[in-house]
Amino acid sequence: MSITRQGRHYLLIGMIQWLVDWGVMVGLSHLGLRIGVANVAGRISGALLGFWLNGRITFAGDEHTIGQRQLMRFVMMWLVMTAASTVAIEAIDGILGRKWAWLSKPGVELALGLIGFLVSRQWVYRK
């Protein structure tokens, strides 16, 4: 499968995944949950959807698969990305305030998404 096709699928699924992630984070933090905890809850929600969809659609093929090994790799990547996201969102919240943290999340996740695509394509979903 071409990197262009994979990139389109990853972007589309990523947008859906991000909407779930962002909605959960904003909703929970609006209800009073600490922004870092709300961010992790949002990322878990998006990750559950994204792992399955990307494994079945984006990276489906001869050299890519979805199984226990890929899940473990995904969890390792997700932990690193979630730590980076949470540190960034909490820093923005601490310096600029909650609304800026909410508005900054798309940019933070876009940057991490680009890295995540390359790591997923080259390592996570490989057999």
C-alpha positions in Angstrom: 0.0 0.0 0.0 1.3 3.4 -0.9 2.4 5.9 1.8 0.1 8.5 0.2 -3.0 6.2 0.7 -1.8 5.3 4.2 -1.3 8.9 5.0 -4.8 9.8 3.9 -6.4 7.0 5.9 -4.2 7.9 8.9 -5.2 11.5 8.7 -9.0 10.8 8.4 -8.9 8.3 11.3 -6.7 10.6 13.2 -9.3 13.4 12.9 -12.1 11.1 14.2 -9.8 9.9 16.9 -8.8 13.5 17.8 -12.4 14.6 18.0 -13.1 11.9 20.5 -9.9 12.7 22.5 -10.5 16.4 22.5 -14.2 16.1 23.4 -13.5 13.9 26.4 -10.6 16.2 27.6 -12.7 19.4 27.3 -15.8 17.8 28.8 -14.0 16.3 31.8 -11.8 19.3 32.5 -14.9 21.6 32.2 -16.5 19.5 34.9 -13.5 20.1 37.1 -11.1 17.2 36.5 -7.5 18.3 36.5 -6.4 19.0 32.9 -3.6 16.4 32.8 -6.0 13.6 34.0 -8.6 14.7 31.5 -6.0 14.7 28.8 -5.0 11.1 29.6 -8.7 10.0 29.7 -9.3 11.7 26.3 -6.2 10.0 24.8 -7.3 6.6 26.1 -10.7 7.1 24.4 -9.1 8.1 21.1 -6.5 5.4 21.3 -8.9 2.6 21.6 -10.7 3.7 18.5 -7.5 4.6 16.6 -5.6 1.4 17.2 -8.3 -0.8 15.8 -9.2 1.4 12.8 -5.6 2.0 11.8 -4.8 -1.7 12.1 -7.8 -2.7 10.0 -7.8 0.1 7.4 -4.7 2.2 7.3 -1.9 -0.4 7.7 -3.8 -3.5 6.6 -1.8 -5.6 4.2 0.9 -8.2 3.6 3.7 -6.5 5.7 1.4 -5.1 8.4 -1.0 -6.8 10.8 -2.9 -6.3 14.0 -2.2 -8.7 16.9 -0.7 -8.9 20.4 2.8 -7.8 19.3 1.4 -4.8 17.5 -0.8 -4.0 20.5 2.2 -4.0 22.8 4.2 -1.8 20.4 1.2 0.5 20.2 0.9 0.8 24.0 4.6 1.6 24.3 4.3 4.3 21.6 1.1 5.6 23.2 2.6 5.9 26.6 5.5 8.1 25.3 3.1 10.2 23.2 0.7 10.6 26.0 3.4 11.7 28.4 4.6 14.3 25.9 1.0 15.5 25.2 0.2 15.8 28.9 3.4 17.7 29.8 2.7 20.1 27.0 -1.0 20.6 27.8 -0.3 21.0 31.5 2.4 23.6 30.8 0.1 25.6 28.6 -2.6 25.4 31.2 -0.2 26.6 33.9 1.2 29.4 31.9 -1.7 30.6 29.7 -4.8 29.1 31.3 -7.4 26.5 30.6 -8.9 28.0 27.5 -5.5 28.2 25.8 -4.8 24.6 26.8 -8.1 23.6 25.1 -7.2 25.6 22.0 -3.6 24.3 21.9 -4.5 20.6 22.0 -5.0 20.3 18.2 -1.5 21.7 17.5 0.1 19.5 20.1 -1.7 16.4 18.8 -1.0 17.3 15.2 2.8 17.3 15.9 2.6 14.1 17.8 0.4 12.6 15.0 3.0 13.1 12.4 5.6 11.3 14.6 3.0 8.6 15.4 2.3 7.9 11.7 6.0 7.2 11.0 6.4 5.1 14.1 3.2 3.2 13.3 4.1 2.5 9.7 7.7 1.5 10.4 7.3 -0.3 13.7 3.9 -0.7 15.4 1.9 -2.5 12.7 4.8 -4.4 11.2 4.7 -8.2 11.4 
